[in-house]
């Protein structure tokens, strides 16, 4: 009985990994424009970019930018709210 439970658990883990890798997509942020400060006072550029996308767990976001000119960092909610 223990062997059947172990095998069932293994199959669930394998199926979950296959489903995640099947549905995960890679997005280049800003598409061909890349990551940067929007030009022509287009403050809605990235909002517009996300409009036709449905992001899911397992997706990958790629930020293409010139080193030293821009950066991408993870911030806390308090840091975001304070715009730090």
C-alpha positions in Angstrom: 0.0 0.0 0.0 2.8 2.4 0.9 4.4 1.8 -2.6 1.1 2.8 -4.3 0.9 6.1 -2.3 4.5 6.9 -3.0 4.0 6.2 -6.8 0.8 8.4 -6.8 2.6 11.2 -5.0 5.5 11.0 -7.5 3.1 11.1 -10.5 1.4 14.2 -9.0 4.7 16.0 -8.6 5.7 15.1 -12.2 2.4 16.2 -13.6 2.6 19.5 -11.7 6.1 20.2 -13.1 5.0 19.4 -16.6 1.9 21.6 -16.4 3.9 24.5 -15.0 6.6 24.2 -17.7 4.0 23.9 -20.3 2.1 27.1 -19.3 5.0 29.3 -18.3 5.8 31.9 -20.9 8.7 34.3 -21.3 8.0 38.0 -21.8 10.5 40.7 -22.7 9.3 43.7 -20.8 8.5 46.5 -23.3 8.9 44.1 -26.2 11.4 45.5 -28.7 11.5 48.9 -26.9 12.9 47.2 -23.8 13.1 48.5 -20.2 13.7 52.2 -19.8 12.1 55.6 -19.3 9.3 56.0 -21.7 9.8 58.7 -24.3 7.4 61.4 -25.5 5.8 61.7 -22.0 4.2 58.3 -22.5 3.7 57.5 -18.8 1.3 54.8 -19.7 3.7 52.8 -21.9 4.1 49.8 -19.5 0.4 49.9 -18.5 -0.4 49.7 -22.2 2.2 46.9 -22.7 0.5 44.8 -20.1 -3.0 45.3 -21.3 -3.1 42.3 -23.7 -1.1 39.9 -21.4 -2.3 37.5 -18.8 0.6 36.8 -16.5 0.7 33.4 -14.6 2.8 31.8 -12.0 5.8 30.3 -13.7 6.1 33.1 -16.3 9.4 34.8 -16.7 9.9 38.5 -17.2 13.1 39.5 -19.0 14.3 43.1 -18.5 16.7 44.3 -21.3 18.5 47.4 -20.3 21.9 49.1 -20.6 24.0 48.3 -17.5 24.6 51.4 -15.4 21.6 53.3 -16.8 18.7 51.4 -15.3 18.1 48.7 -12.7 15.5 46.4 -11.5 15.1 45.7 -7.8 12.7 44.0 -5.6 11.1 46.3 -3.0 8.9 45.9 0.0 5.3 47.2 -0.1 6.4 50.0 2.3 9.3 50.9 0.0 6.9 50.9 -3.0 4.4 53.0 -1.2 7.1 55.5 -0.2 8.5 55.4 -3.8 12.0 54.6 -2.5 
